[in-house]
Amino acid sequence: MKITDILRAEHSVFHNLFDHIEATAPQFKSLAEVKSVALSLTRSCPHSHTEDELFIDPLEHCFDQIGQKETFITNTR
Ligand SMILES: [Fe+2]
């Protein structure tokens, strides 16, 4: 299995997870519940780090040329 297949499969999981969060978030009763979900998303998967290493960093020099620098490069990195 290729790494891109794994990343694609993880995207499918994230889409379902985000749909679930979108549906259930209006019932959250506290900020702690929101923070708990956010924390579980950020700590549960090295997905973004893997994408950065394999795709974003090697292609970073091309983003400005195609007018997409702000799309791919965020202040969170
Ligand atoms: Fe991704």
N, CA, C, O and the ligand as a Tripos MOL2 file, in Angstrom:
@<TRIPOS>MOLECULE
protein
  309   307    78     0     0
PROTEIN
NO_CHARGES

@<TRIPOS>ATOM
      1 N           0.8490   -1.1840    0.0000 N.3       1 MET1
      2 CA          0.0000    0.0000    0.0000 C.3       1 MET1
      3 C           0.8860    1.2370    0.0000 C.2       1 MET1
      4 O           1.8910    1.2960    0.7090 O.2       1 MET1
      5 N           0.5010    2.2260   -0.8070 N.am      2 LYS2
      6 CA          1.2650    3.4610   -0.9020 C.3       2 LYS2
      7 C           0.8530    4.4250    0.2170 C.2       2 LYS2
      8 O          -0.2680    4.3670    0.7230 O.2       2 LYS2
      9 N           1.7830    5.3110    0.5910 N.am      3 ILE3
     10 CA          1.4900    6.2970    1.6240 C.3       3 ILE3
     11 C           0.3290    7.2000    1.2080 C.2       3 ILE3
     12 O          -0.4560    7.6380    2.0500 O.2       3 ILE3
     13 N           0.2240    7.4750   -0.0960 N.am      4 THR4
     14 CA         -0.8820    8.3210   -0.5530 C.3       4 THR4
     15 C          -2.2260    7.6180   -0.3710 C.2       4 THR4
     16 O          -3.2390    8.2750   -0.1300 O.2       4 THR4
     17 N          -2.2440    6.2940   -0.4830 N.am      5 ASP5
     18 CA         -3.4850    5.5490   -0.2150 C.3       5 ASP5
     19 C          -3.8780    5.6730    1.2530 C.2       5 ASP5
     20 O          -5.0530    5.8220    1.5850 O.2       5 ASP5
     21 N          -2.8740    5.6090    2.1220 N.am      6 ILE6
     22 CA         -3.1360    5.7300    3.5570 C.3       6 ILE6
     23 C          -3.6530    7.1270    3.8850 C.2       6 ILE6
     24 O          -4.6240    7.2760    4.6270 O.2       6 ILE6
     25 N          -2.9970    8.1550    3.3270 N.am      7 LEU7
     26 CA         -3.4410    9.5240    3.5930 C.3       7 LEU7
     27 C          -4.8530    9.7520    3.0610 C.2       7 LEU7
     28 O          -5.6640   10.4190    3.7030 O.2       7 LEU7
     29 N          -5.1410    9.1980    1.8890 N.am      8 ARG8
     30 CA         -6.4800    9.3300    1.3090 C.3       8 ARG8
     31 C          -7.5170    8.6480    2.2170 C.2       8 ARG8
     32 O          -8.6020    9.1870    2.4370 O.2       8 ARG8
     33 N          -7.1840    7.4860    2.7290 N.am      9 ALA9
     34 CA         -8.1020    6.7780    3.6300 C.3       9 ALA9
     35 C          -8.3200    7.5760    4.9110 C.2       9 ALA9
     36 O          -9.4320    7.6360    5.4340 O.2       9 ALA9
     37 N          -7.2470    8.1880    5.4110 N.am     10 GLU10
     38 CA         -7.3940    9.0190    6.6080 C.3      10 GLU10
     39 C          -8.2990   10.2130    6.3260 C.2      10 GLU10
     40 O          -9.0750   10.6160    7.1930 O.2      10 GLU10
     41 N          -8.2110   10.7780    5.1360 N.am     11 HIS11
     42 CA         -9.1070   11.8890    4.7780 C.3      11 HIS11
     43 C         -10.5610   11.4540    4.8800 C.2      11 HIS11
     44 O         -11.4130   12.2140    5.3420 O.2      11 HIS11
     45 N         -10.8400   10.2350    4.4480 N.am     12 SER12
     46 CA        -12.2070    9.7230    4.5350 C.3      12 SER12
     47 C         -12.6650    9.6400    5.9910 C.2      12 SER12
     48 O         -13.7960    9.9960    6.3230 O.2      12 SER12
     49 N         -11.7730    9.1690    6.8430 N.am     13 VAL13
     50 CA        -12.0950    9.1020    8.2790 C.3      13 VAL13
     51 C         -12.3460   10.5040    8.8210 C.2      13 VAL13
     52 O         -13.3020   10.7230    9.5650 O.2      13 VAL13
     53 N         -11.4850   11.4550    8.4470 N.am     14 PHE14
     54 CA        -11.6510   12.8340    8.9310 C.3      14 PHE14
     55 C         -12.9750   13.4340    8.4590 C.2      14 PHE14
     56 O         -13.6540   14.1220    9.2210 O.2      14 PHE14
     57 N         -13.3360   13.1770    7.2120 N.am     15 HIS15
     58 CA        -14.6160   13.7100    6.7130 C.3      15 HIS15
     59 C         -15.7740   13.2050    7.5700 C.2      15 HIS15
     60 O         -16.6600   13.9740    7.9420 O.2      15 HIS15
     61 N         -15.7610   11.9170    7.8780 N.am     16 ASN16
     62 CA        -16.8230   11.3550    8.7180 C.3      16 ASN16
     63 C         -16.7700   11.9210   10.1360 C.2      16 ASN16
     64 O         -17.8030   12.2110   10.7390 O.2      16 ASN16
     65 N         -15.5670   12.0720   10.6510 N.am     17 LEU17
     66 CA        -15.4110   12.6300   11.9940 C.3      17 LEU17
     67 C         -15.8960   14.0770   12.0370 C.2      17 LEU17
     68 O         -16.5960   14.4720   12.9700 O.2      17 LEU17
     69 N         -15.5270   14.8650   11.0320 N.am     18 PHE18
     70 CA        -15.9650   16.2620   11.0030 C.3      18 PHE18
     71 C         -17.4800   16.3600   10.8460 C.2      18 PHE18
     72 O         -18.1100   17.2310   11.4460 O.2      18 PHE18
     73 N         -18.0670   15.4730   10.0440 N.am     19 ASP19
     74 CA        -19.5300   15.4530    9.9210 C.3      19 ASP19
     75 C         -20.1700   15.1720   11.2790 C.2      19 ASP19
     76 O         -21.1620   15.7970   11.6530 O.2      19 ASP19
     77 N         -19.5870   14.2240   12.0090 N.am     20 HIS20
     78 CA        -20.1170   13.8900   13.3390 C.3      20 HIS20
     79 C         -19.9820   15.0790   14.2870 C.2      20 HIS20
     80 O         -20.9190   15.4110   15.0140 O.2      20 HIS20
     81 N         -18.8220   15.7120   14.2740 N.am     21 ILE21
     82 CA        -18.6100   16.8660   15.1550 C.3      21 ILE21
     83 C         -19.5600   18.0010   14.7890 C.2      21 ILE21
     84 O         -20.1290   18.6490   15.6680 O.2      21 ILE21
     85 N         -19.7310   18.2390   13.4900 N.am     22 GLU22
     86 CA        -20.6380   19.2940   13.0440 C.3      22 GLU22
     87 C         -22.0700   19.0270   13.5220 C.2      22 GLU22
     88 O         -22.7990   19.9500   13.8860 O.2      22 GLU22
     89 N         -22.4540   17.7530   13.5120 N.am     23 ALA23
     90 CA        -23.8140   17.4030   13.9190 C.3      23 ALA23
     91 C         -24.0000   17.4660   15.4350 C.2      23 ALA23
     92 O         -25.0860   17.7930   15.9140 O.2      23 ALA23
     93 N         -22.9480   17.1560   16.1850 N.am     24 THR24
     94 CA        -23.1020   17.0680   17.6420 C.3      24 THR24
     95 C         -22.6580   18.3260   18.3820 C.2      24 THR24
     96 O         -23.0780   18.5450   19.5190 O.2      24 THR24
     97 N         -21.8270   19.1470   17.7690 N.am     25 ALA25
     98 CA        -21.2980   20.3270   18.4650 C.3      25 ALA25
     99 C         -22.3910   21.2620   18.9980 C.2      25 ALA25
    100 O         -22.2200   21.8260   20.0790 O.2      25 ALA25
    101 N         -23.5060   21.4470   18.2800 N.am     26 PRO26
    102 CA        -24.5280   22.3450   18.8360 C.3      26 PRO26
    103 C         -25.0800   21.8770   20.1890 C.2      26 PRO26
    104 O         -25.6530   22.6780   20.9280 O.2      26 PRO26
    105 N         -24.9150   20.6100   20.5160 N.am     27 GLN27
    106 CA        -25.3920   20.1100   21.8080 C.3      27 GLN27
    107 C         -24.3390   20.1910   22.9130 C.2      27 GLN27
    108 O         -24.6290   19.8740   24.0670 O.2      27 GLN27
    109 N         -23.1390   20.6070   22.5760 N.am     28 PHE28
    110 CA        -22.1050   20.7330   23.6100 C.3      28 PHE28
    111 C         -22.5830   21.7250   24.6610 C.2      28 PHE28
    112 O         -23.1870   22.7500   24.3450 O.2      28 PHE28
    113 N         -22.2990   21.3980   25.9160 N.am     29 LYS29
    114 CA        -22.7730   22.2350   27.0230 C.3      29 LYS29
    115 C         -21.6870   23.1410   27.5930 C.2      29 LYS29
    116 O         -21.9770   24.0630   28.3560 O.2      29 LYS29
    117 N         -20.4380   22.8780   27.2220 N.am     30 SER30
    118 CA        -19.3740   23.6810   27.8270 C.3      30 SER30
    119 C         -18.2080   23.8570   26.8670 C.2      30 SER30
    120 O         -18.0570   23.1240   25.8900 O.2      30 SER30
    121 N         -17.3970   24.8480   27.1780 N.am     31 LEU31
    122 CA        -16.1810   25.0770   26.4100 C.3      31 LEU31
    123 C         -15.2330   23.8920   26.5590 C.2      31 LEU31
    124 O         -14.4730   23.5760   25.6440 O.2      31 LEU31
    125 N         -15.2850   23.2450   27.7100 N.am     32 ALA32
    126 CA        -14.4200   22.0850   27.9520 C.3      32 ALA32
    127 C         -14.7130   20.9680   26.9450 C.2      32 ALA32
    128 O         -13.7940   20.2810   26.5010 O.2      32 ALA32
    129 N         -15.9820   20.7840   26.5850 N.am     33 GLU33
    130 CA        -16.3250   19.7570   25.5880 C.3      33 GLU33
    131 C         -15.7220   20.1210   24.2260 C.2      33 GLU33
    132 O         -15.1970   19.2580   23.5230 O.2      33 GLU33
    133 N         -15.8020   21.3910   23.8680 N.am     34 VAL34
    134 CA        -15.2410   21.8420   22.5970 C.3      34 VAL34
    135 C         -13.7260   21.6390   22.5960 C.2      34 VAL34
    136 O         -13.1580   21.1350   21.6270 O.2      34 VAL34
    137 N         -13.0850   22.0340   23.6840 N.am     35 LYS35
    138 CA        -11.6290   21.8860   23.7800 C.3      35 LYS35
    139 C         -11.2240   20.4150   23.7570 C.2      35 LYS35
    140 O         -10.1920   20.0660   23.1850 O.2      35 LYS35
    141 N         -12.0190   19.5640   24.3640 N.am     36 SER36
    142 CA        -11.7200   18.1390   24.3890 C.3      36 SER36
    143 C         -11.7390   17.5460   22.9780 C.2      36 SER36
    144 O         -10.8530   16.7730   22.6150 O.2      36 SER36
    145 N         -12.7410   17.9070   22.1930 N.am     37 VAL37
    146 CA        -12.8260   17.4200   20.8130 C.3      37 VAL37
    147 C         -11.6660   17.9790   19.9920 C.2      37 VAL37
    148 O         -11.0420   17.2520   19.2190 O.2      37 VAL37
    149 N         -11.3800   19.2570   20.1570 N.am     38 ALA38
    150 CA        -10.2840   19.8690   19.4090 C.3      38 ALA38
    151 C          -8.9520   19.2190   19.7510 C.2      38 ALA38
    152 O          -8.1290   18.9660   18.8720 O.2      38 ALA38
    153 N          -8.7490   18.9520   21.0250 N.am     39 LEU39
    154 CA         -7.4980   18.3340   21.4560 C.3      39 LEU39
    155 C          -7.3660   16.9150   20.9040 C.2      39 LEU39
    156 O          -6.2830   16.5020   20.4910 O.2      39 LEU39
    157 N          -8.4610   16.1810   20.9000 N.am     40 SER40
    158 CA         -8.4030   14.8120   20.3820 C.3      40 SER40
    159 C          -8.0710   14.8080   18.8950 C.2      40 SER40
    160 O          -7.4010   13.8970   18.4100 O.2      40 SER40
    161 N          -8.5360   15.8230   18.1700 N.am     41 LEU41
    162 CA         -8.2170   15.9060   16.7440 C.3      41 LEU41
    163 C          -6.7460   16.2270   16.5130 C.2      41 LEU41
    164 O          -6.1110   15.6460   15.6330 O.2      41 LEU41
    165 N          -6.2160   17.1310   17.2850 N.am     42 THR42
    166 CA         -4.8410   17.5690   17.0560 C.3      42 THR42
    167 C          -3.8140   16.5600   17.5350 C.2      42 THR42
    168 O          -2.6990   16.5160   17.0150 O.2      42 THR42
    169 N          -4.1710   15.7560   18.5090 N.am     43 ARG43
    170 CA         -3.1890   14.8260   19.0700 C.3      43 ARG43
    171 C          -3.3400   13.3920   18.6170 C.2      43 ARG43
    172 O          -2.4580   12.5710   18.8710 O.2      43 ARG43
    173 N          -4.4190   13.0720   17.9610 N.am     44 SER44
    174 CA         -4.6830   11.6670   17.6650 C.3      44 SER44
    175 C          -4.0430   11.1820   16.3770 C.2      44 SER44
    176 O          -4.0220    9.9780   16.1180 O.2      44 SER44
    177 N          -3.5200   12.0930   15.5620 N.am     45 CYS45
    178 CA         -3.0590   11.6280   14.2610 C.3      45 CYS45
    179 C          -1.8900   12.4660   13.7610 C.2      45 CYS45
    180 O          -1.9510   13.6950   13.8010 O.2      45 CYS45
    181 N          -0.8500   11.8330   13.3010 N.am     46 PRO46
    182 CA          0.2730   12.5830   12.7230 C.3      46 PRO46
    183 C           0.0540   12.9180   11.2550 C.2      46 PRO46
    184 O           1.0020   13.2460   10.5410 O.2      46 PRO46
    185 N          -1.1760   12.8370   10.8090 N.am     47 HIS47
    186 CA         -1.5340   13.0280    9.4020 C.3      47 HIS47
    187 C          -0.9520   14.3180    8.8190 C.2      47 HIS47
    188 O          -0.2630   14.2920    7.7990 O.2      47 HIS47
    189 N          -1.2310   15.4250    9.4660 N.am     48 SER48
    190 CA         -0.7880   16.7130    8.9370 C.3      48 SER48
    191 C           0.7330   16.7900    8.8640 C.2      48 SER48
    192 O           1.2920   17.3110    7.8990 O.2      48 SER48
    193 N           1.3940   16.2680    9.8880 N.am     49 HIS49
    194 CA          2.8650   16.2770    9.8890 C.3      49 HIS49
    195 C           3.4000   15.4610    8.7110 C.2      49 HIS49
    196 O           4.3550   15.8740    8.0530 O.2      49 HIS49
    197 N           2.7930   14.3150    8.4470 N.am     50 THR50
    198 CA          3.2170   13.4690    7.3250 C.3      50 THR50
    199 C           3.0050   14.1880    6.0040 C.2      50 THR50
    200 O           3.8760   14.1520    5.1350 O.2      50 THR50
    201 N           1.8600   14.8420    5.8410 N.am     51 GLU51
    202 CA          1.6030   15.5950    4.6070 C.3      51 GLU51
    203 C           2.6180   16.7180    4.4290 C.2      51 GLU51
    204 O           3.1190   16.9490    3.3290 O.2      51 GLU51
    205 N           2.9120   17.4100    5.5200 N.am     52 ASP52
    206 CA          3.8920   18.4920    5.4350 C.3      52 ASP52
    207 C           5.2400   17.9700    4.9690 C.2      52 ASP52
    208 O           5.8730   18.5530    4.0900 O.2      52 ASP52
    209 N           5.6710   16.8710    5.5610 N.am     53 GLU53
    210 CA          6.9910   16.3140    5.2200 C.3      53 GLU53
    211 C           7.0590   15.8050    3.7910 C.2      53 GLU53
    212 O           8.0410   16.0370    3.0870 O.2      53 GLU53
    213 N           6.0080   15.1060    3.3640 N.am     54 LEU54
    214 CA          6.0470   14.4410    2.0620 C.3      54 LEU54
    215 C           5.6260   15.3230    0.8910 C.2      54 LEU54
    216 O           6.1010   15.1370   -0.2290 O.2      54 LEU54
    217 N           4.7290   16.2890    1.1490 N.am     55 PHE55
    218 CA          4.1630   17.0530    0.0410 C.3      55 PHE55
    219 C           4.4070   18.5550    0.1450 C.2      55 PHE55
    220 O           4.9260   19.1770   -0.7820 O.2      55 PHE55
    221 N           4.0340   19.1180    1.2610 N.am     56 ILE56
    222 CA          4.0490   20.5710    1.3670 C.3      56 ILE56
    223 C           5.4810   21.1190    1.3340 C.2      56 ILE56
    224 O           5.7880   22.0070    0.5390 O.2      56 ILE56
    225 N           6.3440   20.5970    2.1870 N.am     57 ASP57
    226 CA          7.7200   21.1180    2.2360 C.3      57 ASP57
    227 C           8.4420   20.9840    0.8920 C.2      57 ASP57
    228 O           9.0400   21.9580    0.4360 O.2      57 ASP57
    229 N           8.4080   19.8180    0.2410 N.am     58 PRO58
    230 CA          9.1060   19.6990   -1.0480 C.3      58 PRO58
    231 C           8.5070   20.5710   -2.1570 C.2      58 PRO58
    232 O           9.2090   20.9280   -3.1030 O.2      58 PRO58
    233 N           7.2240   20.9170   -2.0520 N.am     59 LEU59
    234 CA          6.5700   21.6970   -3.1140 C.3      59 LEU59
    235 C           6.4040   23.1690   -2.7610 C.2      59 LEU59
    236 O           5.8580   23.9460   -3.5430 O.2      59 LEU59
    237 N           6.8780   23.5430   -1.5830 N.am     60 GLU60
    238 CA          6.6550   24.9020   -1.1000 C.3      60 GLU60
    239 C           7.1260   25.9650   -2.0920 C.2      60 GLU60
    240 O           6.4670   26.9930   -2.2450 O.2      60 GLU60
    241 N           8.2300   25.7420   -2.7540 N.am     61 HIS61
    242 CA          8.7660   26.7340   -3.6750 C.3      61 HIS61
    243 C           7.8610   26.9340   -4.8970 C.2      61 HIS61
    244 O           8.0160   27.9220   -5.6150 O.2      61 HIS61
    245 N           6.9360   26.0310   -5.1420 N.am     62 CYS62
    246 CA          6.0480   26.1230   -6.3160 C.3      62 CYS62
    247 C           4.7400   26.8600   -6.0150 C.2      62 CYS62
    248 O           4.0860   27.3510   -6.9350 O.2      62 CYS62
    249 N           4.3540   26.9410   -4.7460 N.am     63 PHE63
    250 CA          3.0310   27.4810   -4.4100 C.3      63 PHE63
    251 C           2.8620   28.9310   -4.8260 C.2      63 PHE63
    252 O           1.7950   29.3220   -5.3000 O.2      63 PHE63
    253 N           3.8960   29.7230   -4.6550 N.am     64 ASP64
    254 CA          3.7970   31.1300   -5.0360 C.3      64 ASP64
    255 C           3.5980   31.2670   -6.5410 C.2      64 ASP64
    256 O           2.8640   32.1420   -7.0010 O.2      64 ASP64
    257 N           4.2540   30.4000   -7.3010 N.am     65 GLN65
    258 CA          4.1450   30.4690   -8.7610 C.3      65 GLN65
    259 C           2.7300   30.1820   -9.2500 C.2      65 GLN65
    260 O           2.3070   30.7180  -10.2740 O.2      65 GLN65
    261 N           2.0080   29.3530   -8.5360 N.am     66 ILE66
    262 CA          0.6390   29.0290   -8.9600 C.3      66 ILE66
    263 C          -0.3990   29.8450   -8.2000 C.2      66 ILE66
    264 O          -1.6000   29.5960   -8.3120 O.2      66 ILE66
    265 N           0.0800   30.8420   -7.4100 N.am     67 GLY67
    266 CA         -0.8340   31.7210   -6.6960 C.3      67 GLY67
    267 C          -1.5680   31.0540   -5.5520 C.2      67 GLY67
    268 O          -2.6810   31.4540   -5.2110 O.2      67 GLY67
    269 N          -0.9530   30.0350   -4.9520 N.am     68 GLN68
    270 CA         -1.6180   29.2950   -3.8760 C.3      68 GLN68
    271 C          -0.8160   29.2720   -2.5810 C.2      68 GLN68
    272 O          -1.0560   28.4240   -1.7210 O.2      68 GLN68
    273 N           0.1250   30.1870   -2.4340 N.am     69 LYS69
    274 CA          0.9820   30.1480   -1.2480 C.3      69 LYS69
    275 C           0.1700   30.2230    0.0400 C.2      69 LYS69
    276 O           0.4090   29.4560    0.9720 O.2      69 LYS69
    277 N          -0.8020   31.1600    0.0950 N.am     70 GLU70
    278 CA         -1.5850   31.3270    1.3120 C.3      70 GLU70
    279 C          -2.4900   30.1180    1.5750 C.2      70 GLU70
    280 O          -2.8760   29.8610    2.7150 O.2      70 GLU70
    281 N          -2.8210   29.3880    0.5210 N.am     71 THR71
    282 CA         -3.6720   28.2110    0.6910 C.3      71 THR71
    283 C          -2.9290   27.0930    1.4160 C.2      71 THR71
    284 O          -3.5030   26.3780    2.2380 O.2      71 THR71
    285 N          -1.6500   26.9560    1.1000 N.am     72 PHE72
    286 CA         -0.9060   25.8300    1.6370 C.3      72 PHE72
    287 C          -0.0320   26.1600    2.8340 C.2      72 PHE72
    288 O           0.2490   25.2910    3.6590 O.2      72 PHE72
    289 N           0.3930   27.3910    2.9300 N.am     73 ILE73
    290 CA          1.2920   27.7830    4.0090 C.3      73 ILE73
    291 C           0.4970   28.5890    5.0250 C.2      73 ILE73
    292 O           0.0060   29.6770    4.7240 O.2      73 ILE73
    293 N           0.3760   28.0420    6.2390 N.am     74 THR74
    294 CA         -0.3700   28.7340    7.2780 C.3      74 THR74
    295 C           0.5740   29.1450    8.3910 C.2      74 THR74
    296 O           1.7390   28.7490    8.4160 O.2      74 THR74
    297 N           0.0700   29.9230    9.2850 N.am     75 ASN75
    298 CA          0.8670   30.3580   10.4120 C.3      75 ASN75
    299 C           0.9900   29.2870   11.4830 C.2      75 ASN75
    300 O           1.7020   29.4950   12.4650 O.2      75 ASN75
    301 N           0.3250   28.1530   11.3310 N.am     76 THR76
    302 CA          0.3730   27.1030   12.3420 C.3      76 THR76
    303 C           1.6020   26.2360   12.2120 C.2      76 THR76
    304 O           1.8890   25.4290   13.0960 O.2      76 THR76
    305 N           2.3360   26.3900   11.1190 N.am     77 ARG77
    306 CA          3.5170   25.5480   10.9260 C.3      77 ARG77
    307 C           4.7240   26.1300   11.6180 C.2      77 ARG77
    308 O           5.8080   25.5500   11.5600 O.2      77 ARG77
    309 FE         -4.7450   15.7370    4.7360 Fe       78 LIG78
@<TRIPOS>BOND
     1     1     2 1
     2     2     3 1
     3     3     4 2
     4     3     5 am
     5     5     6 1
     6     6     7 1
     7     7     8 2
     8     7     9 am
     9     9    10 1
    10    10    11 1
    11    11    12 2
    12    11    13 am
    13    13    14 1
    14    14    15 1
    15    15    16 2
    16    15    17 am
    17    17    18 1
    18    18    19 1
    19    19    20 2
    20    19    21 am
    21    21    22 1
    22    22    23 1
    23    23    24 2
    24    23    25 am
    25    25    26 1
    26    26    27 1
    27    27    28 2
    28    27    29 am
    29    29    30 1
    30    30    31 1
    31    31    32 2
    32    31    33 am
    33    33    34 1
    34    34    35 1
    35    35    36 2
    36    35    37 am
    37    37    38 1
    38    38    39 1
    39    39    40 2
    40    39    41 am
    41    41    42 1
    42    42    43 1
    43    43    44 2
    44    43    45 am
    45    45    46 1
    46    46    47 1
    47    47    48 2
    48    47    49 am
    49    49    50 1
    50    50    51 1
    51    51    52 2
    52    51    53 am
    53    53    54 1
    54    54    55 1
    55    55    56 2
    56    55    57 am
    57    57    58 1
    58    58    59 1
    59    59    60 2
    60    59    61 am
    61    61    62 1
    62    62    63 1
    63    63    64 2
    64    63    65 am
    65    65    66 1
    66    66    67 1
    67    67    68 2
    68    67    69 am
    69    69    70 1
    70    70    71 1
    71    71    72 2
    72    71    73 am
    73    73    74 1
    74    74    75 1
    75    75    76 2
    76    75    77 am
    77    77    78 1
    78    78    79 1
    79    79    80 2
    80    79    81 am
    81    81    82 1
    82    82    83 1
    83    83    84 2
    84    83    85 am
    85    85    86 1
    86    86    87 1
    87    87    88 2
    88    87    89 am
    89    89    90 1
    90    90    91 1
    91    91    92 2
    92    91    93 am
    93    93    94 1
    94    94    95 1
    95    95    96 2
    96    95    97 am
    97    97    98 1
    98    98    99 1
    99    99   100 2
   100    99   101 am
   101   101   102 1
   102   102   103 1
   103   103   104 2
   104   103   105 am
   105   105   106 1
   106   106   107 1
   107   107   108 2
   108   107   109 am
   109   109   110 1
   110   110   111 1
   111   111   112 2
   112   111   113 am
   113   113   114 1
   114   114   115 1
   115   115   116 2
   116   115   117 am
   117   117   118 1
   118   118   119 1
   119   119   120 2
   120   119   121 am
   121   121   122 1
   122   122   123 1
   123   123   124 2
   124   123   125 am
   125   125   126 1
   126   126   127 1
   127   127   128 2
   128   127   129 am
   129   129   130 1
   130   130   131 1
   131   131   132 2
   132   131   133 am
   133   133   134 1
   134   134   135 1
   135   135   136 2
   136   135   137 am
   137   137   138 1
   138   138   139 1
   139   139   140 2
   140   139   141 am
   141   141   142 1
   142   142   143 1
   143   143   144 2
   144   143   145 am
   145   145   146 1
   146   146   147 1
   147   147   148 2
   148   147   149 am
   149   149   150 1
   150   150   151 1
   151   151   152 2
   152   151   153 am
   153   153   154 1
   154   154   155 1
   155   155   156 2
   156   155   157 am
   157   157   158 1
   158   158   159 1
   159   159   160 2
   160   159   161 am
   161   161   162 1
   162   162   163 1
   163   163   164 2
   164   163   165 am
   165   165   166 1
   166   166   167 1
   167   167   168 2
   168   167   169 am
   169   169   170 1
   170   170   171 1
   171   171   172 2
   172   171   173 am
   173   173   174 1
   174   174   175 1
   175   175   176 2
   176   175   177 am
   177   177   178 1
   178   178   179 1
   179   179   180 2
   180   179   181 am
   181   181   182 1
   182   182   183 1
   183   183   184 2
   184   183   185 am
   185   185   186 1
   186   186   187 1
   187   187   188 2
   188   187   189 am
   189   189   190 1
   190   190   191 1
   191   191   192 2
   192   191   193 am
   193   193   194 1
   194   194   195 1
   195   195   196 2
   196   195   197 am
   197   197   198 1
   198   198   199 1
   199   199   200 2
   200   199   201 am
   201   201   202 1
   202   202   203 1
   203   203   204 2
   204   203   205 am
   205   205   206 1
   206   206   207 1
   207   207   208 2
   208   207   209 am
   209   209   210 1
   210   210   211 1
   211   211   212 2
   212   211   213 am
   213   213   214 1
   214   214   215 1
   215   215   216 2
   216   215   217 am
   217   217   218 1
   218   218   219 1
   219   219   220 2
   220   219   221 am
   221   221   222 1
   222   222   223 1
   223   223   224 2
   224   223   225 am
   225   225   226 1
   226   226   227 1
   227   227   228 2
   228   227   229 am
   229   229   230 1
   230   230   231 1
   231   231   232 2
   232   231   233 am
   233   233   234 1
   234   234   235 1
   235   235   236 2
   236   235   237 am
   237   237   238 1
   238   238   239 1
   239   239   240 2
   240   239   241 am
   241   241   242 1
   242   242   243 1
   243   243   244 2
   244   243   245 am
   245   245   246 1
   246   246   247 1
   247   247   248 2
   248   247   249 am
   249   249   250 1
   250   250   251 1
   251   251   252 2
   252   251   253 am
   253   253   254 1
   254   254   255 1
   255   255   256 2
   256   255   257 am
   257   257   258 1
   258   258   259 1
   259   259   260 2
   260   259   261 am
   261   261   262 1
   262   262   263 1
   263   263   264 2
   264   263   265 am
   265   265   266 1
   266   266   267 1
   267   267   268 2
   268   267   269 am
   269   269   270 1
   270   270   271 1
   271   271   272 2
   272   271   273 am
   273   273   274 1
   274   274   275 1
   275   275   276 2
   276   275   277 am
   277   277   278 1
   278   278   279 1
   279   279   280 2
   280   279   281 am
   281   281   282 1
   282   282   283 1
   283   283   284 2
   284   283   285 am
   285   285   286 1
   286   286   287 1
   287   287   288 2
   288   287   289 am
   289   289   290 1
   290   290   291 1
   291   291   292 2
   292   291   293 am
   293   293   294 1
   294   294   295 1
   295   295   296 2
   296   295   297 am
   297   297   298 1
   298   298   299 1
   299   299   300 2
   300   299   301 am
   301   301   302 1
   302   302   303 1
   303   303   304 2
   304   303   305 am
   305   305   306 1
   306   306   307 1
   307   307   308 2
@<TRIPOS>SUBSTRUCTURE
     1 MET1         2 RESIDUE 1 A MET
     2 LYS2         6 RESIDUE 1 A LYS
     3 ILE3        10 RESIDUE 1 A ILE
     4 THR4        14 RESIDUE 1 A THR
     5 ASP5        18 RESIDUE 1 A ASP
     6 ILE6        22 RESIDUE 1 A ILE
     7 LEU7        26 RESIDUE 1 A LEU
     8 ARG8        30 RESIDUE 1 A ARG
     9 ALA9        34 RESIDUE 1 A ALA
    10 GLU10       38 RESIDUE 1 A GLU
    11 HIS11       42 RESIDUE 1 A HIS
    12 SER12       46 RESIDUE 1 A SER
    13 VAL13       50 RESIDUE 1 A VAL
    14 PHE14       54 RESIDUE 1 A PHE
    15 HIS15       58 RESIDUE 1 A HIS
    16 ASN16       62 RESIDUE 1 A ASN
    17 LEU17       66 RESIDUE 1 A LEU
    18 PHE18       70 RESIDUE 1 A PHE
    19 ASP19       74 RESIDUE 1 A ASP
    20 HIS20       78 RESIDUE 1 A HIS
    21 ILE21       82 RESIDUE 1 A ILE
    22 GLU22       86 RESIDUE 1 A GLU
    23 ALA23       90 RESIDUE 1 A ALA
    24 THR24       94 RESIDUE 1 A THR
    25 ALA25       98 RESIDUE 1 A ALA
    26 PRO26      102 RESIDUE 1 A PRO
    27 GLN27      106 RESIDUE 1 A GLN
    28 PHE28      110 RESIDUE 1 A PHE
    29 LYS29      114 RESIDUE 1 A LYS
    30 SER30      118 RESIDUE 1 A SER
    31 LEU31      122 RESIDUE 1 A LEU
    32 ALA32      126 RESIDUE 1 A ALA
    33 GLU33      130 RESIDUE 1 A GLU
    34 VAL34      134 RESIDUE 1 A VAL
    35 LYS35      138 RESIDUE 1 A LYS
    36 SER36      142 RESIDUE 1 A SER
    37 VAL37      146 RESIDUE 1 A VAL
    38 ALA38      150 RESIDUE 1 A ALA
    39 LEU39      154 RESIDUE 1 A LEU
    40 SER40      158 RESIDUE 1 A SER
    41 LEU41      162 RESIDUE 1 A LEU
    42 THR42      166 RESIDUE 1 A THR
    43 ARG43      170 RESIDUE 1 A ARG
    44 SER44      174 RESIDUE 1 A SER
    45 CYS45      178 RESIDUE 1 A CYS
    46 PRO46      182 RESIDUE 1 A PRO
    47 HIS47      186 RESIDUE 1 A HIS
    48 SER48      190 RESIDUE 1 A SER
    49 HIS49      194 RESIDUE 1 A HIS
    50 THR50      198 RESIDUE 1 A THR
    51 GLU51      202 RESIDUE 1 A GLU
    52 ASP52      206 RESIDUE 1 A ASP
    53 GLU53      210 RESIDUE 1 A GLU
    54 LEU54      214 RESIDUE 1 A LEU
    55 PHE55      218 RESIDUE 1 A PHE
    56 ILE56      222 RESIDUE 1 A ILE
    57 ASP57      226 RESIDUE 1 A ASP
    58 PRO58      230 RESIDUE 1 A PRO
    59 LEU59      234 RESIDUE 1 A LEU
    60 GLU60      238 RESIDUE 1 A GLU
    61 HIS61      242 RESIDUE 1 A HIS
    62 CYS62      246 RESIDUE 1 A CYS
    63 PHE63      250 RESIDUE 1 A PHE
    64 ASP64      254 RESIDUE 1 A ASP
    65 GLN65      258 RESIDUE 1 A GLN
    66 ILE66      262 RESIDUE 1 A ILE
    67 GLY67      266 RESIDUE 1 A GLY
    68 GLN68      270 RESIDUE 1 A GLN
    69 LYS69      274 RESIDUE 1 A LYS
    70 GLU70      278 RESIDUE 1 A GLU
    71 THR71      282 RESIDUE 1 A THR
    72 PHE72      286 RESIDUE 1 A PHE
    73 ILE73      290 RESIDUE 1 A ILE
    74 THR74      294 RESIDUE 1 A THR
    75 ASN75      298 RESIDUE 1 A ASN
    76 THR76      302 RESIDUE 1 A THR
    77 ARG77      306 RESIDUE 1 A ARG
    78 LIG78      309 GROUP 0 **** ****
